[in-house]
Amino acid sequence: MHPMIQAEFMRGNDVVPTVLRLCFWLAISLWSTSVAEAADYPAFEPVKALFAAMSEKDGKAMQDTSTEDFQLLEHGEEWSMQKLVAVVQANGKPHQRKNFFKQIRTRQTGDMAWVSYWNKAEIQRATELKILVWLESAVMVKVDGKWKIQMLHSTRVEPDRQPKDIEWDPLEETH
């Protein structure tokens, strides 16, 4: 044994227990963080429900998807759920909106999860079809055993910068 290691061992500074403790904590942290990529991941459900409610202009259903301290970071602005509901309901022009998503990544630790995803809306008004795309992330927390959106971050993506290779998952009605 090398004299330096032998001296540390004699002082009680055993490397093996330290390495074992490190491995133990690493295993615990990996076990407690789950990774999911499926589009139907339970923590993503309130996001899908929010956009379904937005399509229906249903303010109550929109509010039911979020925590009381919900925060939306919308293309450089900070919005509350009340502001989001007001904006959605103020847009009185008749239209049909179809929502599509493609999850990028989902992570969960205990009662908190986050997801990053692409969001696309096809908005049909009379004779005009408008396609909008956003890159978004959301933080969900469990409230009374049910996932709720606490924070949503949304960045509009200009048409010339929208990804062309995404296979979009259409939103199936959640209500």
C-alpha positions as CSV (number, residue, x, y, z in Angstrom):
1,M,0.0,0.0,0.0
2,H,1.2,3.5,-0.8
3,P,2.6,5.2,2.3
4,M,0.3,8.2,1.9
5,I,-2.9,6.0,1.6
6,Q,-1.6,3.9,4.5
7,A,-1.2,7.0,6.6
8,E,-4.8,8.2,5.8
9,F,-6.2,4.8,6.5
10,M,-4.4,4.7,9.9
11,R,-6.0,8.1,10.7
12,G,-9.4,6.6,10.0
13,N,-9.9,8.4,6.7
14,D,-11.0,5.2,4.8
15,V,-11.8,5.9,1.2
16,V,-14.1,2.9,0.8
17,P,-16.9,4.1,3.1
18,T,-16.7,7.5,1.4
19,V,-17.1,5.9,-2.0
20,L,-19.9,3.8,-0.8
21,R,-21.7,6.8,0.7
22,L,-21.3,8.6,-2.6
23,C,-22.7,5.7,-4.6
24,F,-25.6,5.4,-2.2
25,W,-26.6,9.0,-2.6
26,L,-26.2,8.9,-6.3
27,A,-28.4,5.8,-6.5
28,I,-31.1,7.5,-4.3
29,S,-31.1,10.6,-6.5
30,L,-31.4,8.6,-9.7
31,W,-34.2,6.5,-8.2
32,S,-36.2,9.6,-7.0
33,T,-36.1,11.3,-10.4
34,S,-38.2,9.7,-13.1
35,V,-37.8,10.4,-16.8
36,A,-40.6,10.1,-19.2
37,E,-41.0,10.9,-22.9
38,A,-44.5,9.6,-23.6
39,A,-47.1,12.2,-24.8
40,D,-49.6,10.8,-22.4
41,Y,-47.5,11.4,-19.3
42,P,-49.9,12.2,-16.4
43,A,-48.2,15.5,-15.5
44,F,-48.8,16.7,-19.0
45,E,-52.6,16.3,-18.8
46,P,-53.3,19.7,-17.3
47,V,-51.4,21.4,-20.2
48,K,-53.6,19.5,-22.7
49,A,-56.7,20.4,-20.7
50,L,-55.7,24.1,-20.6
51,F,-55.4,24.3,-24.4
52,A,-58.6,22.3,-24.9
53,A,-60.4,24.8,-22.6
54,M,-58.8,27.7,-24.4
55,S,-60.2,26.3,-27.7
56,E,-63.6,26.3,-26.1
57,K,-63.0,29.7,-24.4
58,D,-64.0,28.1,-21.1
59,G,-62.5,30.3,-18.4
60,K,-63.5,28.1,-15.5
61,A,-62.0,25.0,-17.1
62,M,-58.8,27.0,-17.8
63,Q,-58.6,28.0,-14.2
64,D,-59.2,24.4,-13.0
65,T,-55.9,23.4,-14.7
66,S,-53.7,25.7,-12.6
67,T,-52.6,26.5,-9.1
68,E,-53.7,29.8,-7.5
69,D,-50.3,31.3,-8.0
70,F,-50.1,30.4,-11.7
71,Q,-47.6,32.4,-13.7
72,L,-47.4,32.6,-17.5
73,L,-44.3,34.0,-19.2
74,E,-45.7,34.8,-22.6
75,H,-43.2,36.1,-25.1
76,G,-41.5,38.6,-22.8
77,E,-44.6,39.4,-20.6
78,E,-45.8,38.1,-17.2
79,W,-49.4,37.0,-17.1
80,S,-51.7,35.6,-14.5
81,M,-54.4,33.1,-15.2
82,Q,-57.0,35.9,-15.0
83,K,-55.2,37.8,-17.7
84,L,-54.9,34.7,-19.9
85,V,-58.7,34.0,-19.5
86,A,-59.5,37.6,-20.3
87,V,-57.4,37.6,-23.5
88,V,-58.8,34.3,-24.7
89,Q,-62.4,35.3,-24.0
90,A,-62.0,38.8,-25.4
91,N,-61.1,37.3,-28.8
92,G,-64.7,37.2,-29.9
93,K,-64.1,36.4,-33.5
94,P,-65.6,33.0,-34.4
95,H,-62.9,30.5,-35.1
96,Q,-62.0,26.8,-34.8
97,R,-58.7,26.0,-33.1
98,K,-56.9,22.7,-33.3
99,N,-54.0,22.0,-30.9
100,F,-51.0,19.8,-31.5
101,F,-48.1,19.0,-29.2
102,K,-44.7,17.3,-29.4
103,Q,-43.1,16.7,-26.0
104,I,-39.3,17.2,-25.9
105,R,-38.6,16.1,-22.3
106,T,-40.4,15.4,-19.1
107,R,-38.9,15.1,-15.6
108,Q,-40.5,14.3,-12.3
109,T,-39.3,14.5,-8.7
110,G,-41.9,13.6,-6.2
111,D,-44.9,16.0,-6.5
112,M,-43.2,18.3,-9.0
113,A,-42.7,17.8,-12.7
114,W,-41.6,19.8,-15.7
115,V,-42.1,19.3,-19.3
116,S,-40.7,21.0,-22.4
117,Y,-42.7,20.7,-25.7
118,W,-43.6,22.2,-29.0
119,N,-47.1,23.6,-29.3
120,K,-48.9,24.2,-32.6
121,A,-52.3,25.8,-33.1
122,E,-54.2,25.8,-36.4
123,I,-56.8,28.6,-36.2
124,Q,-59.4,28.6,-38.9
125,R,-61.4,31.9,-39.3
126,A,-63.9,32.1,-42.2
127,T,-61.5,31.8,-45.1
128,E,-58.2,32.2,-43.3
129,L,-56.1,29.4,-41.8
130,K,-53.4,30.7,-39.4
131,I,-50.7,28.3,-38.0
132,L,-48.9,29.4,-34.9
133,V,-46.0,27.5,-33.2
134,W,-44.5,28.0,-29.7
135,L,-41.7,26.4,-27.8
136,E,-42.9,26.0,-24.3
137,S,-42.1,24.6,-20.9
138,A,-44.4,24.0,-17.9
139,V,-43.9,23.3,-14.2
140,M,-46.6,21.1,-12.7
141,V,-47.2,20.4,-9.0
142,K,-49.6,17.9,-7.3
143,V,-52.4,19.6,-5.4
144,D,-54.6,17.2,-3.5
145,G,-53.3,14.4,-5.6
146,K,-54.0,16.1,-8.9
147,W,-51.5,17.6,-11.3
148,K,-51.8,21.4,-11.8
149,I,-49.8,23.9,-13.8
150,Q,-47.9,26.3,-11.7
151,M,-45.8,28.0,-14.3
152,L,-45.9,28.1,-18.1
153,H,-43.2,29.7,-20.3
154,S,-44.1,30.3,-23.9
155,T,-42.1,31.6,-26.8
156,R,-43.6,32.2,-30.2
157,V,-41.6,30.8,-33.1
158,E,-41.6,32.7,-36.3
159,P,-42.7,30.7,-39.4
160,D,-39.2,30.7,-41.0
161,R,-37.7,29.2,-37.7
162,Q,-40.4,26.6,-37.1
163,P,-39.1,23.0,-37.1
164,K,-40.0,21.1,-40.2
165,D,-39.3,17.5,-39.0
166,I,-41.8,17.3,-36.1
167,E,-44.5,14.6,-36.1
168,W,-47.2,16.5,-34.2
169,D,-49.5,14.7,-31.8
170,P,-53.1,16.1,-32.1
171,L,-54.8,17.0,-28.9
172,E,-57.6,14.6,-28.1
173,E,-60.4,16.3,-26.2
174,T,-60.0,16.0,-22.5
175,H,-63.4,17.2,-21.4
